[in-house]
């Protein structure tokens, strides 16, 4: 079983749709959680950190469920420019080693 | 503020050869992490350097080695290249180790091993 699992998709949605991605992790000692965005043939860039209480940044909402060991990313009012791969990152407390999921591909079409 | 840079952008090698990839960290950052990203996969952590010392290593064999210089730039060396080493190699810089801190990635070096 992989440490961090994501549905690779692709998720194909129309503009304006709401889409949600989940990411499950196996290490219960995980303490830090992030969502990164990676455009085609580009480097990953931090989208948002995920806090225990959940957090929102504009159209993006991240949630953490420690009991079920998953994090989620919700995108509201999808834009064409949201088309990218979304990478889930989990890091054990005290560890320097972040573990990336394989990413979920999102395609937003007109 | 200068971002993370990597060189070269592309590289073609043959099996058994050795390669050195370079990374300049973002201004003010003292930590560099290296990742290998195969097609369709997420980045896999190779190792991290903090103040010129390796302070974390992923599941990669010893033929993957590196170092960090006093100016915090870094090199990744791979010996005895294998076909499976073909991938995008990313470096990421951060401040104070990557524990819970945002990492800034460079554009990567795409390595092809023939």
Boltz contact constraints between the chains, C-beta under 6 A:
constraints:
  - contact:
      token1: [A, 32]
      token2: [B, 100]
      max_distance: 6.0
  - contact:
      token1: [A, 43]
      token2: [B, 105]
      max_distance: 6.0
  - contact:
      token1: [A, 43]
      token2: [B, 107]
      max_distance: 6.0
  - contact:
      token1: [A, 43]
      token2: [B, 108]
      max_distance: 6.0
  - contact:
      token1: [A, 44]
      token2: [B, 105]
      max_distance: 6.0
  - contact:
      token1: [A, 46]
      token2: [B, 102]
      max_distance: 6.0
  - contact:
      token1: [A, 87]
      token2: [B, 42]
      max_distance: 6.0
  - contact:
      token1: [A, 96]
      token2: [B, 48]
      max_distance: 6.0
  - contact:
      token1: [A, 96]
      token2: [B, 55]
      max_distance: 6.0
  - contact:
      token1: [A, 96]
      token2: [B, 56]
      max_distance: 6.0
  - contact:
      token1: [A, 96]
      token2: [B, 97]
      max_distance: 6.0
  - contact:
      token1: [A, 96]
      token2: [B, 98]
      max_distance: 6.0
  - contact:
      token1: [A, 97]
      token2: [B, 45]
      max_distance: 6.0
  - contact:
      token1: [A, 97]
      token2: [B, 56]
      max_distance: 6.0
  - contact:
      token1: [A, 100]
      token2: [B, 42]
      max_distance: 6.0
  - contact:
      token1: [A, 100]
      token2: [B, 43]
      max_distance: 6.0
  - contact:
      token1: [A, 101]
      token2: [B, 42]
      max_distance: 6.0
  - contact:
      token1: [A, 102]
      token2: [B, 41]
      max_distance: 6.0
  - contact:
      token1: [A, 102]
      token2: [B, 42]
      max_distance: 6.0
  - contact:
      token1: [A, 103]
      token2: [B, 42]
      max_distance: 6.0
